[in-house]
Amino acid sequence: MRHEERGMSKVQRFEDLRAWQLAMDLNDRIYELTDMPELHHDFPLRDQMRRASISVPSNIAEGFERGTRAQFHHFLSIAKASCAELRTQLYVVVRVKKVDPEHVSQIHVLAEQVARTVGKLRMTVEQQRDTPRTHTHASSPMPHA
């Protein structure tokens, strides 16, 4: 089925993916959070949270640039798992570092939204999985997610 028939626009670049855009927003929020005094000097937790948050959009981008949908699916799985790791770390921040739960809950909601969006994209890619993709200017048959 062509994407236009399903109401989906074609994506030319990973930057056009809604999942990548949301993951970048999440990354921004994690950097803001980890710059707070409560976390700024906890280097292991701060650095691990930053690595996990960087991993989400990075794996979406890397998977998109790979040659097959199977590889894209694999990297989306890694991105979703990194999002779960980050959500766990947000629980740690509240429990151990005593950061305001209201502030962290807003970031947690965004992390859940990112995970759902990546999951939906992953399911779409799963349905198209074994079809090779080409990176030409004509079009890339990746859905906008």
TORPA-923415 format. One line per field, with one value per residue: residue in three letters; residue number from 1; z, x, y of N, C-alpha, C in turn. Coordinates in steps of 0.001 Angstrom, whole numbers, plus 500000, padded with zeros to 6 digits. Atoms other than C-alpha are relative to their C-alpha. Layout:
REM TORPA-923415
aa: c(ALA	...)
i: c(NUM	...)
n.z: c(Z	...)
n.x: c(X	...)
n.y: c(Y	...)
ca.z: c(Z	...)
ca.x: c(X	...)
ca.y: c(Y	...)
c.z: c(Z	...)
c.x: c(X	...)
c.y: c(Y	...)
//
This chain:
REM TORPA-923415
aa: c(MET	ARG	HIS	GLU	GLU	ARG	GLY	MET	SER	LYS	VAL	GLN	ARG	PHE	GLU	ASP	LEU	ARG	ALA	TRP	GLN	LEU	ALA	MET	ASP	LEU	ASN	ASP	ARG	ILE	TYR	GLU	LEU	THR	ASP	MET	PRO	GLU	LEU	HIS	HIS	ASP	PHE	PRO	LEU	ARG	ASP	GLN	MET	ARG	ARG	ALA	SER	ILE	SER	VAL	PRO	SER	ASN	ILE	ALA	GLU	GLY	PHE	GLU	ARG	GLY	THR	ARG	ALA	GLN	PHE	HIS	HIS	PHE	LEU	SER	ILE	ALA	LYS	ALA	SER	CYS	ALA	GLU	LEU	ARG	THR	GLN	LEU	TYR	VAL	VAL	VAL	ARG	VAL	LYS	LYS	VAL	ASP	PRO	GLU	HIS	VAL	SER	GLN	ILE	HIS	VAL	LEU	ALA	GLU	GLN	VAL	ALA	ARG	THR	VAL	GLY	LYS	LEU	ARG	MET	THR	VAL	GLU	GLN	GLN	ARG	ASP	THR	PRO	ARG	THR	HIS	THR	HIS	ALA	SER	SER	PRO	MET	PRO	HIS	ALA)
i: c(1	2	3	4	5	6	7	8	9	10	11	12	13	14	15	16	17	18	19	20	21	22	23	24	25	26	27	28	29	30	31	32	33	34	35	36	37	38	39	40	41	42	43	44	45	46	47	48	49	50	51	52	53	54	55	56	57	58	59	60	61	62	63	64	65	66	67	68	69	70	71	72	73	74	75	76	77	78	79	80	81	82	83	84	85	86	87	88	89	90	91	92	93	94	95	96	97	98	99	100	101	102	103	104	105	106	107	108	109	110	111	112	113	114	115	116	117	118	119	120	121	122	123	124	125	126	127	128	129	130	131	132	133	134	135	136	137	138	139	140	141	142	143	144	145)
n.z: c(500000	500051	498817	500265	499843	498580	499392	499452	500921	500107	499227	500749	499084	498655	499277	500255	499203	498746	498890	499795	499483	498592	499270	499813	498935	498759	499723	499458	498633	499140	499740	499035	498710	499449	499624	498701	498933	499395	500873	500711	499505	499997	501355	500612	500375	501011	501270	500517	500518	501254	501032	500392	500771	501306	500726	500636	501355	500777	500588	501036	501165	500577	500633	501211	501032	500396	501313	500059	498958	498888	499177	499393	498926	498929	499325	499288	498774	499079	499578	499053	498774	499351	499405	498769	499068	499546	499104	498726	499360	499474	498708	499070	499675	499001	498781	499355	500021	499441	500920	499988	500854	501034	501093	500651	500635	501330	500870	500116	500979	501312	500281	500392	501334	500927	500095	500797	501386	500556	500125	501170	501187	500088	500529	501421	500689	499930	501066	501292	499580	500879	501252	499964	500206	500685	499627	501184	499838	500453	498793	499052	499623	498553	499563	499029	498700)
n.x: c(500844	499219	500204	500995	501308	500250	499956	498679	499093	498687	498961	498757	498862	500387	500455	501428	500757	500553	499350	498691	500233	500380	498824	499121	500619	499719	498584	499874	500544	499085	498846	500438	500156	498706	499255	500489	499014	500162	499424	498817	498759	500092	499511	500443	501416	500162	499437	500788	501255	499703	499704	501257	500823	499350	500154	501318	500025	498851	500340	501015	499289	499120	500832	500596	498970	499560	500508	501219	500992	499654	499026	500708	500799	499066	499563	501163	500109	498982	500460	501107	499402	499305	501047	500389	498891	500106	501157	499575	499112	500845	500490	498873	499816	500996	499841	498700	499500	501048	500381	501444	500690	500795	499086	499559	501137	500187	498993	500385	501093	499373	499276	501011	500466	498938	500016	501178	499796	498993	500647	500891	499139	499410	501031	500164	498821	500127	500911	499334	498643	498999	499900	498844	500241	498939	499937	499923	500781	501364	500809	499679	501339	500181	501167	499789	500496)
n.y: c(498828	498767	499170	498962	500623	500152	498683	499751	499324	500624	499347	499973	499933	500422	498813	499835	500965	499464	500706	499376	498647	500130	500495	498843	499197	500719	499794	498639	499989	500761	499146	498985	500671	500417	498800	499537	500232	501325	501030	499516	500590	501470	500249	501262	499953	498950	500446	501120	499442	499310	501014	500647	499062	499828	501254	500124	499433	500491	501294	499756	499462	501014	501022	499443	499902	501340	500384	500808	499795	500896	499282	498877	500604	500342	498783	499464	500793	499474	498675	500195	500532	498887	499175	500699	499782	498621	499895	500582	499026	498931	500487	499921	498586	499622	500791	499866	498624	499140	498923	499786	500977	499318	499641	501233	500683	499414	500614	501411	500039	499844	501255	500996	499620	500400	501466	500390	499575	500911	501306	499973	499983	501342	500907	499683	500520	501473	500416	499796	500333	500600	499266	499103	498575	499282	498591	499157	498780	500248	500152	501051	500444	500082	499239	498926	500463)
ca.z: c(500000	499100	501943	500255	500298	504056	504636	505389	503873	502668	504777	503056	506089	509625	510860	509385	511636	514471	516695	516180	516817	520092	521134	520594	522770	525441	525177	525767	528875	530244	529838	531669	534461	534846	535081	538273	541455	542801	539839	538543	540763	540613	537611	537149	537187	535225	532563	532275	531848	529184	527350	527404	526181	523391	522411	521544	518658	517638	517091	515215	512910	512469	511743	509210	507348	507197	504010	505029	507013	509072	510244	510852	512929	514958	515734	516627	519144	520673	520774	522538	525054	525753	526430	528999	530594	530825	532370	535038	535736	536173	538930	540543	540404	542394	544854	545544	544619	545920	542847	542691	541417	539532	537483	536747	535933	533002	531579	532273	530297	527372	527656	527500	524448	522762	523548	522120	518978	518414	519036	516428	513922	514684	514026	510709	509715	510825	508332	505516	506910	504152	501420	500595	500762	498530	499326	496152	495721	494099	497392	500454	501304	505048	506750	508712	512315)
ca.x: c(500000	501351	501766	499640	496739	497111	497346	501069	503581	506940	509948	513135	515380	515463	514970	511464	510458	508162	509780	513222	511859	510217	513354	515371	512884	513311	517082	516802	514678	517132	520037	518056	517208	520748	522053	520000	522097	520637	522077	524892	527554	526262	528432	527547	523765	523964	526196	524141	520934	522558	523907	520481	518762	521305	520879	517193	517401	520836	519523	516488	518803	521313	518614	516963	520244	520847	520068	517114	513932	515133	518094	515861	513549	516526	517731	514203	514137	517353	515934	512785	514873	517013	513814	512818	516256	515795	512324	513835	516499	513780	512297	515731	516012	512802	513515	517191	517883	514594	513994	510486	508219	506036	508989	510181	506671	506432	509636	508395	505225	507352	509527	506390	505204	508557	508408	504879	505836	508962	506900	504324	507061	508689	505388	505004	508541	507899	505046	507363	510455	512101	511802	515122	515170	517088	518203	517434	515998	512933	511518	512153	509164	509464	506252	506036	505802)
ca.y: c(500000	503403	505886	508530	506078	505729	509474	509378	511743	510536	511348	512382	512878	511541	515116	514946	512047	513097	510450	512038	515542	514478	512607	515790	517697	515025	515349	519101	518525	515942	518337	521031	518588	517305	520864	521354	521608	518332	516412	518549	516969	513385	512658	508956	509517	512769	511249	508061	510061	512182	509129	507469	510626	511077	507437	507829	510331	509015	505492	506782	508726	505917	503360	505643	506013	502254	500360	498220	498434	495468	497546	500558	498353	497124	500653	501758	498904	500229	503761	502540	500583	503657	505554	502912	503213	506962	506630	504370	506968	509581	507419	507276	511064	511456	508659	509275	512870	514296	516419	517861	515054	517562	518760	515227	513976	516422	514979	511455	512160	513350	510213	508047	509987	509432	505705	505414	507347	505254	502112	503126	503917	500578	498763	500589	499669	496062	495842	496987	495276	493295	495899	497608	501386	503702	507222	509076	512518	510999	509773	507714	505548	506116	507245	510458	509362)
c.z: c(500000	501193	499782	500200	501473	500720	500620	498958	499994	500755	499218	500894	501393	500820	499813	500840	501307	501202	500307	500611	501485	500849	500229	501078	501366	500409	500604	501457	500969	500311	500997	501403	500626	500299	501339	501079	500625	499202	499401	500445	500163	498594	499405	499548	498895	498635	499396	499428	498673	498885	499513	499149	498620	499124	499230	498608	499130	499330	498959	498724	499336	499285	498698	498850	499571	498723	499963	501136	501201	500923	500705	501194	501206	500786	500713	501300	501042	500536	501041	501333	500761	500675	501309	501070	500601	500947	501364	500760	500550	501334	501060	500461	501097	501317	500753	500127	500513	499148	499986	499041	498891	498786	499212	499278	498606	499000	499775	498982	498583	499610	499588	498605	498941	499802	499164	498527	499305	499800	498797	498703	499785	499443	498512	499188	499975	498856	498620	499999	498924	498638	500068	499737	499211	500441	498742	500257	499597	501196	500849	500575	501505	500411	500947	501316	501085)
c.x: c(500892	499646	498945	498599	499628	500066	501348	500840	501335	501017	501295	501222	499548	499494	498511	499139	499533	500665	501354	499840	499641	501182	501001	499451	500273	501460	500241	499549	500915	501235	499649	499904	501350	500922	499528	501030	499915	500698	501347	501297	499941	500375	499537	498536	499774	500479	499206	498670	500236	500308	498717	499151	500581	499777	498680	499992	501155	499682	498892	500689	500862	499200	499388	500995	500550	499279	498687	499046	500280	501008	499341	499179	500884	500414	498844	499770	500998	499564	498894	500525	500755	499005	499510	501077	499905	498814	500328	500881	499226	499376	501092	500198	499029	500258	501287	500429	498974	499704	498480	499290	499171	500857	500408	498839	499714	500974	499657	498877	500557	500753	499028	499468	501028	499974	498817	500203	501036	499389	499075	500800	500614	498988	499760	501152	499958	499123	500650	501401	500979	500112	501203	499585	501158	499935	500223	499181	498555	499071	500563	498683	499790	498817	500402	499397	500532)
c.y: c(501238	500877	501077	499446	499875	501345	500340	500717	499275	500844	499886	499903	499578	501186	500255	499059	500626	499335	500628	501396	499968	499531	501133	500935	499364	500198	501389	500051	499254	500832	501108	499397	499680	501178	500570	499664	498597	498901	500387	499314	498488	499544	498674	500041	501028	499515	498855	500487	500712	499011	499332	500945	500267	498771	499922	500633	499497	498673	500113	500470	498934	498918	500472	499999	498644	499584	499251	500357	499101	500683	501186	499500	499689	501243	500697	499233	500487	501362	499878	499476	501092	500932	499359	500166	501405	500182	499411	500974	501193	499596	500110	501444	500431	499279	500288	501464	501012	501227	500056	499038	500643	500342	498750	499322	500563	499385	498532	499832	500130	498723	498897	500287	499606	498488	499518	500327	499123	498618	499918	499994	498615	498996	500241	499422	498471	499485	500088	499407	499523	500663	500932	501442	500568	501449	500817	501246	499782	499842	498889	499550	499861	500858	501114	499538	500880)
//
